[in-house]
Amino acid sequence: MTERRGDQGFSVAPSRVDGSGGGWRGPRRRLTTWMVLAAAAAVIVVAVLGPRLQQRPNLDLSFLATPTPTPRPSATPTLRPGATPRATPLPALTRGDGPVPPGTIAILTERVQILDPTVGTVLDGLPLTIGQAAIVRATEGTGWTCVCLTNEVIDRSYSLLLRIVDLDENGEQSGIADPLVLGPADTPDGPASIGTGIDVTDDAMRAIVVLATRQTDDAFLFSAAGLSLVERPLPSFREIARAAGPPEPPTPRPTTGLSPEPGALDLLSSLVYVDGPYVRIAPDGSVAFAWARLRRPAAEGPEPTTTVAWRIALGPDASPTDIVELPELAAMAPDCDYAGFVTADRFGWLCPIPDATESWNAWALQLFDLDGGDAGRIAAPEAGSGYLGEPLMDRANGAVYAWDPTRLVLLRFDVARMSVEQVKFDPAAEVSTGVAPGGGTNRPDWHDAGSINYPFGYGEIAAAADGSRMYLVGFREDMVPDAQAQASLGIFVVDRATLALVDRWAPTANYQMLSMVLDDRAVAASSFAGAAPDGRSVPWESSLTLHDPADGRVVVQFGRLGFNVPPIVIER
């Protein structure tokens, strides 16, 4: 890699090393035309090896306290677009009215990029690949620290290396620690050899790395190591367990008397692949919960899956000191993606739980104490096959917010009361009433439920740090003819306490995910390439639109951020 500051001897190969067998984790999005063309050659392999996760149907905060609004009849909303969308490529920069908050925004696309809304510049930093980088803000000075995974040639063979890399305020490499060789890297013609899970403590000073290393076609060795992001010694890995995947199903006998032609499934049916591992550190840094799924491809129906899970006690340097198997945690649904610490002493997963016939799913929040014991379950009030996006967890108040962006249903799980509240918005409404004030009175401590080294990038909820407002992106349930995506319904502005709808903002692109940026002075809406706000195919690149959190005016829009990866805001 040639840096703008000269060759610094480090590069990140753009290949997947997470061992999941798929691309994006979490609910899969519809592929736009350009994505279909790019992925056509890989359809068979992805279909065989990729995890089958819950899917969205068809598609795939202001500083001002807001009182509960007076209800009024639903009507066609008079939304306030900040710019008029055009069926042409978006400009590289579109400025709105009024002042632009100072500061920069770090995003991850095919690389780290630094956006400066004030002057409208986009700086290209270190090339990185989603799934190969856990990025946090530096504990000292400016910039970021990356726990980076790379494929490099050692002794004439590719190896997977782990490095701690310092990034400056421009997103470029400014320092690098000695590498740690984890094992052989993946090869195009062989099975995934290593799966990697990473989590970082809240103070960004320590990390834990969990590995799943292939031993045979059916089995993996799991190990873990603590990692200091400050002193940076080379850690040693401790074995957690060895686990085998589900047994291979019997080969169906041909009914014609002729042997079937060998195909992709015949060649790969003997391979178990690892989905994960995943790991989450408790807020006090004393323990971590880790889990992984060993899956075997299936010609039809659900993939046979074996889930393994552990409680890992951590020393002062985040190194494992005691490891206990957790069969209760391993009993989570096979396609469970959303998990994290809901409070200081409660871990939870929010998942769809299939019924006996596996014909529909009911969502529930399952809780565990710090010892890994069952701490109760809160069932969602609406059973069905609805989609819930990645939830937002308020650790300070023990609340979990989950949003169905197509049915426009917002849920708030209360861990202390073991209860749940629900509101449903009319897709034509600008405002609506909510529920009795709730959600706690402490200043929120917001956390998502995704992996730091593999962010979902599907945050349909953003929330103000002061807890006044929440922002939700919505979609039409149906699709217009010849559409590439569901139409965006814009941004729903919600009072956190009452869950009342207090405003609606029209989209200027096909909004998919939201983040708070510039110290909560803007709401950033990320958009995929190739789709207009109504879902029609257009030659637009990915974009990032900044809205004022009080009135929704468009502050600025970066309209040309590439075609391959939507912009994911680096928030930590």
C-alpha positions as CSV (number, residue, x, y, z in Angstrom):
1,M,0.0,0.0,0.0
2,T,1.3,3.4,-0.9
3,E,0.5,5.9,1.8
4,R,0.2,9.7,1.1
5,R,3.0,10.0,3.7
6,G,5.1,7.3,2.1
7,D,5.3,3.6,2.3
8,Q,5.1,2.6,6.0
9,G,5.4,-1.1,5.5
10,F,1.9,-2.2,6.3
11,S,-1.1,-3.2,4.3
12,V,-4.4,-4.9,4.8
13,A,-5.4,-7.5,2.3
14,P,-9.1,-7.2,1.4
15,S,-10.1,-10.8,2.2
16,R,-12.5,-12.1,4.7
17,V,-11.0,-13.9,7.7
18,D,-13.9,-14.0,10.2
19,G,-14.6,-17.6,9.3
20,S,-18.4,-17.0,9.1
21,G,-18.7,-18.2,5.5
22,G,-20.7,-15.2,4.5
23,G,-20.3,-11.5,3.9
24,W,-22.3,-9.1,5.9
25,R,-23.6,-10.5,9.2
26,G,-27.1,-9.7,10.4
27,P,-30.1,-9.4,8.2
28,R,-29.2,-9.6,4.6
29,R,-30.1,-6.7,2.3
30,R,-31.4,-7.0,-1.2
31,L,-28.7,-6.9,-3.8
32,T,-28.8,-3.9,-6.2
33,T,-28.0,-4.5,-9.8
34,W,-24.3,-3.8,-9.5
35,M,-24.1,-6.1,-6.5
36,V,-25.8,-8.9,-8.4
37,L,-23.4,-8.6,-11.2
38,A,-20.4,-8.6,-8.9
39,A,-21.7,-11.5,-6.9
40,A,-23.0,-13.7,-9.7
41,A,-19.9,-15.9,-9.8
42,A,-20.1,-16.6,-6.1
43,V,-23.8,-17.5,-5.8
44,I,-23.3,-21.2,-5.4
45,V,-20.6,-21.0,-2.8
46,V,-22.4,-18.3,-0.8
47,A,-25.6,-20.3,-0.9
48,V,-23.7,-23.3,0.4
49,L,-21.5,-21.7,3.1
50,G,-23.3,-18.6,4.1
51,P,-25.2,-18.4,7.3
52,R,-29.0,-18.2,7.0
53,L,-30.0,-15.4,9.3
54,Q,-33.3,-13.7,9.9
55,Q,-34.2,-11.3,7.1
56,R,-36.1,-8.0,6.8
57,P,-39.1,-8.6,4.5
58,N,-38.5,-7.6,0.9
59,L,-35.2,-5.8,1.7
60,D,-33.7,-6.6,2.5
61,L,-31.6,13.5,19.2
62,S,-31.8,16.5,19.9
63,F,-30.7,18.6,22.9
64,L,-34.2,19.9,23.4
65,A,-36.7,18.0,25.6
66,T,-39.9,17.3,23.7
67,P,-43.3,17.3,25.4
68,T,-45.9,14.7,24.5
69,P,-47.7,16.1,21.4
70,T,-51.4,16.5,21.2
71,P,-52.9,13.8,19.0
72,R,-54.2,14.7,15.6
73,P,-55.6,12.6,12.7
74,S,-53.2,10.8,10.5
75,A,-52.8,12.5,7.1
76,T,-50.4,12.7,4.2
77,P,-47.3,14.2,6.0
78,T,-45.9,17.5,4.9
79,L,-42.3,16.3,5.1
80,R,-39.4,18.7,4.8
81,P,-36.9,17.5,2.3
82,G,-33.5,19.2,2.6
83,A,-32.8,18.7,-1.1
84,T,-34.7,17.5,-4.2
85,P,-33.5,14.0,-5.2
86,R,-32.6,13.7,-8.9
87,A,-32.2,10.5,-11.0
88,T,-28.6,11.5,-11.7
89,P,-25.4,10.8,-9.6
90,L,-25.5,12.8,-6.4
91,P,-23.0,15.6,-6.2
92,A,-19.9,15.0,-4.2
93,L,-21.1,17.6,-1.7
94,T,-24.5,19.3,-1.2
95,R,-24.7,22.0,1.4
96,G,-27.9,22.8,3.3
97,D,-29.0,26.0,4.9
98,G,-27.6,27.4,8.1
99,P,-24.3,26.8,9.9
100,V,-22.4,23.5,9.8
101,P,-21.2,22.1,13.2
102,P,-17.4,21.9,13.4
103,G,-15.6,18.6,13.7
104,T,-14.8,15.5,11.6
105,I,-16.6,12.2,11.1
106,A,-14.7,8.9,10.7
107,I,-16.4,6.3,8.5
108,L,-15.5,2.8,7.2
109,T,-16.1,1.9,3.6
110,E,-13.3,0.1,1.7
111,R,-11.0,2.1,4.0
112,V,-11.1,4.6,6.8
113,Q,-12.3,7.9,5.5
114,I,-12.4,11.2,7.4
115,L,-15.2,13.6,6.4
116,D,-15.0,17.3,7.3
117,P,-18.5,18.8,6.8
118,T,-17.3,22.4,7.4
119,V,-14.9,22.4,4.4
120,G,-16.5,19.5,2.6
121,T,-13.4,17.3,2.2
122,V,-13.1,13.5,2.2
123,L,-9.7,12.2,3.2
124,D,-8.8,8.6,2.3
125,G,-7.0,6.8,5.2
126,L,-5.8,3.3,5.8
127,P,-7.5,0.6,3.6
128,L,-9.4,-1.8,5.8
129,T,-12.0,-4.5,5.4
130,I,-15.1,-4.9,7.5
131,G,-14.6,-8.0,9.7
132,Q,-10.8,-7.4,9.8
133,A,-10.7,-4.3,12.0
134,A,-11.9,-3.4,15.5
135,I,-11.4,0.4,15.7
136,V,-11.7,2.6,18.9
137,R,-10.7,6.1,19.7
138,A,-7.2,6.5,20.9
139,T,-6.9,6.7,24.7
140,E,-4.3,9.5,24.4
141,G,-4.2,12.4,21.9
142,T,-6.3,12.3,18.7
143,G,-6.9,9.5,16.2
144,W,-7.9,5.9,16.6
145,T,-6.5,2.5,17.5
146,C,-7.1,-0.5,15.3
147,V,-6.9,-4.1,16.2
148,C,-6.3,-5.2,12.6
149,L,-6.2,-8.6,11.0
150,T,-4.0,-9.1,7.9
151,N,-3.0,-11.8,5.5
152,E,0.7,-11.7,4.8
153,V,3.3,-14.1,3.3
154,I,5.6,-15.8,5.9
155,D,7.9,-18.5,4.8
156,R,6.3,-18.6,1.3
157,S,2.8,-19.2,2.7
158,Y,0.0,-16.9,3.7
159,S,-0.6,-16.4,7.4
160,L,-3.2,-14.5,9.4
161,L,-1.6,-11.8,11.5
162,L,-2.9,-9.6,14.3
163,R,-1.5,-6.1,14.7
164,I,-2.3,-3.0,16.8
165,V,-2.2,0.0,14.4
166,D,-2.4,3.6,15.4
167,L,-4.3,5.9,13.1
168,D,-3.9,9.7,13.1
169,E,-6.6,12.3,12.8
170,N,-6.6,11.8,9.1
171,G,-7.2,8.1,9.3
172,E,-3.6,7.3,8.2
173,Q,-1.2,4.8,9.8
174,S,1.0,6.6,12.4
175,G,2.3,3.7,14.4
176,I,2.3,-0.1,14.5
177,A,3.1,-2.8,17.0
178,D,4.8,-6.1,16.4
179,P,2.6,-8.6,14.7
180,L,1.2,-11.8,16.2
181,V,0.9,-14.8,13.9
182,L,-2.5,-16.5,14.5
183,G,-2.1,-19.3,12.0
184,P,-2.6,-20.1,8.3
185,A,-4.7,-17.7,6.3
186,D,-7.7,-18.7,4.3
187,T,-7.1,-19.8,0.7
188,P,-9.5,-19.5,-2.2
189,D,-9.7,-23.2,-2.8
190,G,-9.9,-24.4,0.8
191,P,-12.2,-24.2,3.8
192,A,-12.0,-21.2,6.2
193,S,-9.2,-22.0,8.7
194,I,-9.6,-19.4,11.4
195,G,-12.6,-17.5,12.8
196,T,-11.9,-14.4,14.9
197,G,-13.9,-12.5,17.6
198,I,-12.7,-9.3,19.3
199,D,-14.1,-7.0,21.9
200,V,-12.6,-4.0,23.6
201,T,-13.2,-2.7,27.2
202,D,-15.2,0.5,27.6
203,D,-12.0,2.4,28.5
204,A,-10.4,1.3,25.2
205,M,-7.3,0.1,27.1
206,R,-7.7,-3.7,26.8
207,A,-9.2,-6.2,24.4
208,I,-9.9,-9.9,24.2
209,V,-9.4,-12.0,21.1
210,V,-11.1,-15.3,20.7
211,L,-10.1,-17.7,17.9
212,A,-11.7,-20.7,16.3
213,T,-8.9,-22.7,14.5
214,R,-9.9,-25.5,12.2
215,Q,-8.5,-28.9,13.3
216,T,-10.4,-31.2,10.9
217,D,-13.2,-30.9,8.4
218,D,-15.7,-31.2,11.4
219,A,-13.9,-29.7,14.4
220,F,-12.4,-26.5,15.7
221,L,-10.1,-25.5,18.6
222,F,-11.2,-22.4,20.5
223,S,-8.7,-20.3,22.3
224,A,-8.6,-16.8,23.9
225,A,-6.0,-14.1,24.8
226,G,-6.0,-10.8,26.5
227,L,-4.5,-7.8,24.7
228,S,-3.2,-4.5,26.1
229,L,-3.8,-1.6,23.7
230,V,-1.4,0.5,25.7
231,E,1.6,-1.6,26.6
232,R,1.1,-3.9,23.7
233,P,3.1,-7.1,24.6
234,L,2.5,-10.1,22.4
235,P,-0.1,-12.2,24.2
236,S,-0.3,-16.0,24.5
237,F,-3.5,-17.8,23.8
238,R,-5.2,-20.2,26.2
239,E,-7.2,-23.1,25.0
240,I,-11.0,-22.8,25.8
241,A,-12.3,-26.0,24.3
242,R,-12.5,-28.3,21.3
243,A,-15.8,-28.7,19.6
244,A,-17.2,-30.7,16.7
245,G,-20.0,-29.7,14.4
246,P,-23.2,-31.6,13.9
247,P,-22.9,-35.0,12.3
248,E,-23.2,-35.4,8.6
249,P,-26.7,-36.4,7.5
250,P,-27.0,-39.7,5.6
251,T,-26.6,-39.4,1.8
252,P,-30.0,-39.8,0.1
253,R,-30.2,-42.9,-2.1
254,P,-30.9,-42.2,-5.8
255,T,-34.3,-43.2,-6.9
256,T,-33.4,-43.7,-10.6
257,G,-30.6,-46.2,-10.0
258,L,-28.1,-43.7,-11.5
259,S,-25.5,-41.9,-9.4
260,P,-26.2,-38.1,-9.3
261,E,-23.7,-35.8,-10.8
262,P,-21.3,-34.3,-8.3
263,G,-22.2,-30.7,-7.5
264,A,-21.2,-27.9,-5.1
265,L,-23.1,-29.5,-2.2
266,D,-21.5,-32.9,-2.8
267,L,-18.0,-31.3,-2.7
268,L,-18.7,-29.2,0.4
269,S,-21.2,-31.3,2.5
270,S,-18.3,-32.8,4.6
271,L,-17.2,-29.3,5.7
272,V,-18.4,-27.8,8.9
273,Y,-17.9,-24.0,9.0
274,V,-17.8,-21.7,12.0
275,D,-20.1,-18.8,12.4
276,G,-18.2,-16.6,14.9
277,P,-16.8,-16.7,17.4
278,Y,-18.5,-13.8,19.1
279,V,-17.4,-12.2,22.4
280,R,-18.7,-9.5,24.7
281,I,-16.9,-8.0,27.7
282,A,-18.9,-7.0,30.8
283,P,-18.9,-3.3,31.7
284,D,-16.6,-3.8,34.6
285,G,-14.2,-5.9,32.6
286,S,-14.3,-8.9,35.0
287,V,-15.8,-11.4,32.6
288,A,-16.6,-12.0,29.0
289,F,-19.2,-14.2,27.3
290,A,-18.2,-16.0,24.1
291,W,-20.0,-18.2,21.7
292,A,-19.9,-19.7,18.2
293,R,-22.0,-21.8,15.9
294,L,-20.6,-24.8,14.0
295,R,-22.8,-25.2,10.9
296,R,-23.0,-27.9,8.3
297,P,-24.4,-26.9,4.8
298,A,-27.7,-28.4,3.9
299,A,-29.2,-29.0,0.4
300,E,-32.6,-27.8,1.7
301,G,-34.1,-26.8,5.0
302,P,-32.3,-25.3,8.0
303,E,-28.6,-26.0,8.4
304,P,-27.7,-28.5,11.2
305,T,-26.0,-26.3,13.8
306,T,-24.1,-26.9,17.1
307,T,-23.7,-23.8,19.3
308,V,-21.0,-23.7,22.0
309,A,-20.7,-20.9,24.6
310,W,-18.5,-20.0,27.6
311,R,-18.1,-17.6,30.5
312,I,-14.5,-16.4,30.6
313,A,-13.2,-14.8,33.8
314,L,-10.7,-12.0,32.9
315,G,-7.5,-10.9,34.7
316,P,-6.4,-7.3,35.0
317,D,-4.8,-7.5,31.5
318,A,-8.0,-9.1,30.1
319,S,-6.3,-12.5,29.9
320,P,-8.5,-15.6,30.6
321,T,-8.2,-16.9,34.1
322,D,-11.2,-19.3,34.4
323,I,-13.4,-20.8,31.7
324,V,-16.8,-22.3,32.3
325,E,-19.1,-23.9,29.6
326,L,-22.5,-22.2,29.4
327,P,-25.1,-24.6,27.9
328,E,-27.9,-22.2,28.8
329,L,-26.3,-19.5,26.6
330,A,-25.6,-22.1,23.9
331,A,-29.4,-22.8,23.8
332,M,-30.0,-19.5,22.0
333,A,-31.7,-19.6,18.6
334,P,-29.4,-20.8,15.8
335,D,-29.8,-17.5,13.9
336,C,-29.4,-15.2,16.9
337,D,-27.3,-12.2,16.1
338,Y,-28.1,-9.5,18.7
339,A,-26.4,-9.9,22.1
340,G,-24.7,-7.7,24.6
341,F,-24.6,-6.5,28.2
342,V,-28.0,-4.8,28.9
343,T,-26.9,-3.6,32.4
344,A,-23.7,-3.8,34.5
345,D,-24.8,-7.3,35.7
346,R,-27.1,-8.6,33.0
347,F,-26.2,-10.1,29.6
348,G,-29.0,-10.6,27.1
349,W,-29.8,-11.7,23.6
350,L,-32.7,-10.6,21.5
351,C,-33.7,-13.2,19.0
352,P,-36.5,-14.7,17.0
353,I,-37.5,-18.1,18.6
354,P,-39.1,-20.5,16.1
355,D,-42.1,-22.5,17.2
356,A,-42.3,-26.3,16.9
357,T,-43.1,-26.2,13.2
358,E,-40.5,-23.5,12.5
359,S,-43.2,-21.7,10.5
360,W,-43.1,-18.4,12.4
361,N,-40.9,-16.7,15.0
362,A,-41.7,-15.0,18.3
363,W,-39.1,-12.5,19.5
364,A,-37.9,-12.5,23.1
365,L,-35.2,-11.0,25.2
366,Q,-33.3,-13.7,27.2
367,L,-31.3,-12.5,30.2
368,F,-28.3,-14.0,32.1
369,D,-26.5,-12.9,35.3
370,L,-22.7,-12.5,35.4
371,D,-22.3,-16.2,36.4
372,G,-24.2,-17.2,33.2
373,G,-27.3,-18.2,35.1
374,D,-30.8,-17.8,33.6
375,A,-32.1,-14.4,34.7
376,G,-35.5,-14.5,33.0
377,R,-37.1,-13.9,29.6
378,I,-39.2,-11.1,28.3
379,A,-41.4,-12.0,25.3
380,A,-42.3,-9.4,22.7
381,P,-46.1,-8.7,22.7
382,E,-46.6,-9.4,19.0
383,A,-45.8,-13.0,17.9
384,G,-45.1,-13.3,14.2
385,S,-42.5,-13.3,11.6
386,G,-41.7,-9.6,11.8
387,Y,-38.2,-8.2,11.4
388,L,-36.5,-6.4,14.3
389,G,-33.3,-4.4,13.5
390,E,-30.3,-4.3,15.7
391,P,-31.5,-3.1,19.1
392,L,-30.1,-0.2,21.1
393,M,-29.3,-0.9,24.8
394,D,-29.4,1.7,27.6
395,R,-27.2,0.1,30.3
396,A,-27.8,3.0,32.7
397,N,-31.6,2.4,32.8
398,G,-31.8,-1.3,31.9
399,A,-33.8,-0.6,28.8
400,V,-33.6,-2.3,25.3
401,Y,-35.2,-0.6,22.3
402,A,-36.0,-2.6,19.2
403,W,-37.5,-1.3,16.0
404,D,-39.3,-3.0,13.2
405,P,-38.6,-0.5,10.3
406,T,-41.2,-2.0,7.9
407,R,-44.1,-2.6,10.3
408,L,-43.1,0.6,12.2
409,V,-43.3,-1.0,15.6
410,L,-41.1,0.2,18.4
411,L,-40.5,-1.9,21.5
412,R,-39.0,-1.0,24.9
413,F,-37.9,-3.9,27.1
414,D,-37.6,-2.9,30.8
415,V,-35.1,-5.3,32.5
416,A,-35.9,-4.1,36.1
417,R,-39.7,-4.6,35.7
418,M,-39.3,-7.6,33.3
419,S,-41.9,-5.9,31.0
420,V,-42.2,-4.6,27.5
421,E,-44.1,-1.6,26.0
422,Q,-45.0,-1.2,22.3
423,V,-46.1,1.6,20.0
424,K,-47.0,1.3,16.3
425,F,-46.8,4.3,13.9
426,D,-49.0,5.1,11.0
427,P,-46.8,5.4,7.9
428,A,-48.7,8.6,7.0
429,A,-48.5,10.3,10.4
430,E,-46.3,13.2,11.3
431,V,-47.1,12.9,15.1
432,S,-48.8,10.5,17.4
433,T,-49.3,9.8,21.1
434,G,-47.2,7.3,23.0
435,V,-47.3,5.6,26.4
436,A,-46.8,6.8,29.9
437,P,-43.4,8.2,30.6
438,G,-40.8,5.5,31.2
439,G,-37.4,4.2,30.2
440,G,-35.7,5.4,33.4
441,T,-34.4,8.8,34.7
442,N,-30.6,8.2,34.5
443,R,-28.6,9.7,31.7
444,P,-28.6,6.9,29.1
445,D,-25.5,4.8,28.5
446,W,-26.1,3.7,24.9
447,H,-24.6,0.5,23.4
448,D,-25.4,-1.5,20.3
449,A,-25.6,-5.3,20.1
450,G,-23.1,-6.0,17.4
451,S,-19.5,-7.1,17.2
452,I,-16.9,-4.3,17.2
453,N,-14.8,-6.1,14.6
454,Y,-17.8,-6.9,12.5
455,P,-20.4,-4.1,12.9
456,F,-23.8,-4.9,11.4
457,G,-24.0,-1.5,9.8
458,Y,-27.7,-1.9,10.2
459,G,-28.4,0.6,13.0
460,E,-31.9,1.7,12.2
461,I,-32.0,3.5,15.6
462,A,-29.9,6.4,16.9
463,A,-30.4,8.2,20.1
464,A,-29.3,11.5,21.7
465,A,-26.8,11.2,24.5
466,D,-29.0,13.2,26.8
467,G,-31.9,10.8,26.3
468,S,-34.3,13.3,25.0
469,R,-35.0,11.9,21.5
470,M,-34.6,8.8,19.4
471,Y,-34.4,8.7,15.6
472,L,-35.7,5.8,13.6
473,V,-35.4,5.1,9.9
474,G,-38.5,3.5,8.3
475,F,-39.2,1.6,5.0
476,R,-42.3,0.8,2.9
477,E,-43.4,-2.8,3.3
478,D,-44.0,-3.2,-0.5
479,M,-41.9,-2.3,-3.4
480,V,-42.7,-0.3,-6.5
481,P,-42.2,-2.0,-9.9
482,D,-38.6,-2.3,-11.1
483,A,-37.4,-1.1,-7.7
484,Q,-33.9,-1.9,-6.4
485,A,-34.9,-1.4,-2.7
486,Q,-37.8,-0.6,-0.5
487,A,-38.8,3.0,-0.5
488,S,-37.4,5.0,2.5
489,L,-40.1,6.6,4.7
490,G,-37.5,9.0,6.1
491,I,-36.6,9.5,9.7
492,F,-39.2,9.2,12.6
493,V,-38.3,11.4,15.5
494,V,-39.5,9.9,18.8
495,D,-39.6,11.2,22.4
496,R,-37.6,8.6,24.4
497,A,-39.7,8.8,27.6
498,T,-43.2,8.4,26.0
499,L,-42.2,6.8,22.7
500,A,-44.4,9.4,21.0
501,L,-43.8,10.4,17.4
502,V,-43.0,14.1,17.4
503,D,-41.7,14.8,13.9
504,R,-40.9,13.3,10.5
505,W,-38.1,14.1,8.1
506,A,-38.2,13.2,4.4
507,P,-35.2,11.3,3.0
508,T,-32.9,12.8,0.4
509,A,-31.5,9.3,-0.5
510,N,-32.5,5.7,0.3
511,Y,-31.7,5.9,4.0
512,Q,-30.7,2.6,5.6
513,M,-29.0,3.3,8.9
514,L,-28.5,6.2,11.4
515,S,-25.8,7.4,13.7
516,M,-25.3,10.4,16.0
517,V,-22.2,12.5,15.0
518,L,-20.4,15.7,15.8
519,D,-21.1,15.5,19.5
520,D,-24.8,14.9,18.9
521,R,-25.1,18.0,16.7
522,A,-26.1,16.0,13.7
523,V,-28.0,12.8,12.8
524,A,-26.1,11.0,10.0
525,A,-28.2,8.8,7.6
526,S,-26.2,6.3,5.6
527,S,-27.5,5.2,2.2
528,F,-26.6,2.3,-0.1
529,A,-25.6,2.8,-3.7
530,G,-28.0,2.3,-6.6
531,A,-31.4,3.3,-5.1
532,A,-33.4,6.5,-5.0
533,P,-35.5,7.4,-1.9
534,D,-38.5,5.6,-3.6
535,G,-36.4,2.5,-4.3
536,R,-36.0,3.1,-8.0
537,S,-32.7,2.2,-9.6
538,V,-30.4,5.2,-10.0
539,P,-26.7,5.7,-10.7
540,W,-26.0,7.1,-7.2
541,E,-23.1,6.1,-5.1
542,S,-23.4,5.5,-1.4
543,S,-24.0,8.7,0.6
544,L,-24.0,10.2,4.1
545,T,-26.6,12.9,4.9
546,L,-26.4,15.0,8.0
547,H,-29.6,16.3,9.5
548,D,-29.9,18.9,12.3
549,P,-31.2,17.0,15.3
550,A,-33.7,19.7,16.3
551,D,-35.6,20.5,13.1
552,G,-34.3,18.0,10.5
553,R,-32.8,20.5,8.1
554,V,-30.1,19.0,5.9
555,V,-26.8,20.3,7.1
556,V,-24.6,18.7,4.4
557,Q,-24.6,15.6,2.2
558,F,-21.6,13.6,1.0
559,G,-22.9,12.0,-2.1
560,R,-20.0,10.0,-3.6
561,L,-18.7,7.5,-1.1
562,G,-18.3,4.6,-3.4
563,F,-20.3,1.6,-4.7
564,N,-19.0,-1.3,-2.7
565,V,-19.7,-0.7,0.9
566,P,-22.1,1.8,2.5
567,P,-20.6,4.3,5.0
568,I,-20.4,2.9,8.5
569,V,-19.8,5.6,11.1
570,I,-17.0,4.7,13.5
571,E,-18.6,5.7,16.8
572,R,-16.4,4.5,19.6
